Amino acid sequence: MLKLNAPDNTTNYTISDHDYPESATGRSGPGWSWMWVPYPFNSQSVKGQFSHRVFKHHQTSHSDLRAFIGENIAGHDQRWSTAAVAALRDVTAQEFVLVCSNVWAFASFEVRSGRSAEAGTAFYNGWVNDVNSDPDNPYVLMASNKPTVLVRR
């Protein structure tokens, strides 16, 4: 059975180097952040990569995620990068997961007071459990020819 795998906590890499005013970002909550999970359906090991920034507003976090996808993912696959950025333009939810076939997943999440951006692992892992509760879900997500935004209820 194909399953979406949750990232472990052993190794996390810092990504995103955009400059923001000190008033718009910090290193701990409360606020919003995002993470990137390359190859989320990998059966061996899944590593979450975090921006390590906590933004005061979820809109700034979403803008940073769109910039990361547009600048960094485009070199690997322009079609998916363009489609992912377009899918994120209309997202109004504060917390969501964006799945791009079997290649990438991204999560935008709230960071509670005193926590770091790595708190996103708990949000993402909860979403993984929801997806895997129906054995058909991973296949549907992998077979999709477009980025899929999922809002956790």
C-alpha positions in Angstrom: 0.0 0.0 0.0 1.3 3.4 -0.9 1.4 5.9 2.0 2.4 9.5 2.4 5.2 9.5 4.9 5.7 12.0 7.7 9.1 13.8 8.1 11.3 12.7 10.9 13.0 15.2 13.3 16.6 14.1 12.7 17.8 16.6 10.1 16.3 19.9 9.1 17.7 22.4 6.7 17.2 26.1 6.6 15.7 27.5 3.4 14.6 31.0 2.3 16.9 33.9 2.5 14.6 36.9 1.6 15.1 40.0 3.6 12.2 41.2 5.7 12.0 44.1 8.2 12.6 42.9 11.7 9.1 43.9 12.6 7.7 41.4 10.1 9.5 38.3 11.2 11.2 36.5 14.1 12.5 33.1 15.2 9.7 32.1 17.5 5.9 32.4 17.7 3.4 33.5 17.8 3.1 33.8 14.0 3.1 31.8 10.8 5.7 29.8 8.9 6.0 27.2 6.2 7.9 24.0 5.3 8.9 22.1 2.2 8.9 18.3 2.0 10.6 16.9 -1.1 9.4 13.5 -2.3 6.6 13.2 0.3 5.7 9.7 -0.8 9.2 8.3 -0.4 9.1 5.0 1.3 12.6 5.3 2.8 13.0 8.7 4.5 11.2 12.0 4.4 12.9 15.2 5.5 11.1 18.4 6.3 12.9 21.6 5.4 11.8 24.7 7.3 12.1 28.4 6.5 13.1 28.9 10.2 11.3 32.3 10.1 8.1 33.0 11.9 6.2 35.8 10.2 3.8 38.1 12.1 1.1 37.7 9.4 0.1 34.6 7.5 0.0 36.6 4.2 3.8 37.4 4.5 4.5 33.7 5.1 2.4 32.8 2.0 4.3 35.4 0.0 7.6 34.0 1.1 6.5 30.4 0.2 5.4 31.6 -3.3 8.8 33.3 -3.8 10.6 30.2 -2.7 8.7 28.0 -5.1 9.1 30.5 -8.0 12.8 31.0 -7.5 14.0 27.6 -6.3 11.7 24.9 -7.7 11.4 26.4 -11.2 14.9 25.2 -12.1 13.9 21.6 -11.5 10.4 21.7 -13.1 9.1 25.0 -14.5 5.6 23.5 -15.2 5.0 22.4 -11.6 6.6 25.6 -10.2 4.4 27.9 -12.3 1.3 25.8 -11.4 2.1 25.7 -7.7 2.6 29.5 -7.5 -0.7 30.0 -9.4 -2.5 27.7 -7.0 -1.2 29.6 -4.0 -2.3 33.0 -5.3 -6.0 32.2 -4.4 -5.5 30.5 -1.1 -7.1 32.4 1.7 -6.8 29.6 4.4 -4.2 30.4 7.0 -3.1 26.7 7.3 -2.9 24.4 4.4 -0.9 21.7 2.6 0.0 22.0 -1.1 0.8 18.7 -2.8 2.5 18.7 -6.2 2.3 15.1 -7.4 4.9 12.8 -5.8 7.6 15.4 -6.1 6.9 18.1 -3.4 4.6 19.0 -0.6 4.5 22.3 1.2 2.7 23.3 4.4 1.8 26.7 5.8 1.0 26.6 9.5 0.6 28.6 12.7 3.4 28.8 15.2 2.3 29.1 18.8 3.9 31.4 21.3 7.4 30.4 22.2 7.7 27.7 19.5 9.9 27.7 16.5 9.0 27.0 12.8 9.9 23.4 13.3 6.6 23.1 15.1 5.2 22.6 11.6 6.2 19.0 11.8 3.2 18.3 14.1 0.8 20.1 11.7 2.2 18.2 8.7 2.2 14.8 10.5 -1.4 15.4 11.5 -2.3 16.0 7.9 -0.3 12.9 6.8 -2.5 10.8 9.2 -5.7 12.3 7.7 -4.5 11.5 4.1 -3.5 7.9 5.0 -6.8 7.2 6.7 -8.2 6.5 3.2 -5.9 4.1 1.3 -7.0 5.7 -2.0 -6.0 9.3 -1.1 -2.2 8.9 -1.8 -2.9 7.4 -5.2 -5.3 10.2 -6.1 -2.7 12.9 -5.0 0.1 11.3 -6.9 -2.0 10.9 -10.1 -3.2 14.5 -10.1 -1.7 16.5 -13.0 -2.0 19.8 -11.0 -1.1 21.1 -7.6 -3.7 20.3 -5.0 -4.3 22.6 -2.0 -5.7 20.8 1.0 -7.1 22.7 4.0 -7.3 20.7 7.2 -10.6 21.1 9.0 
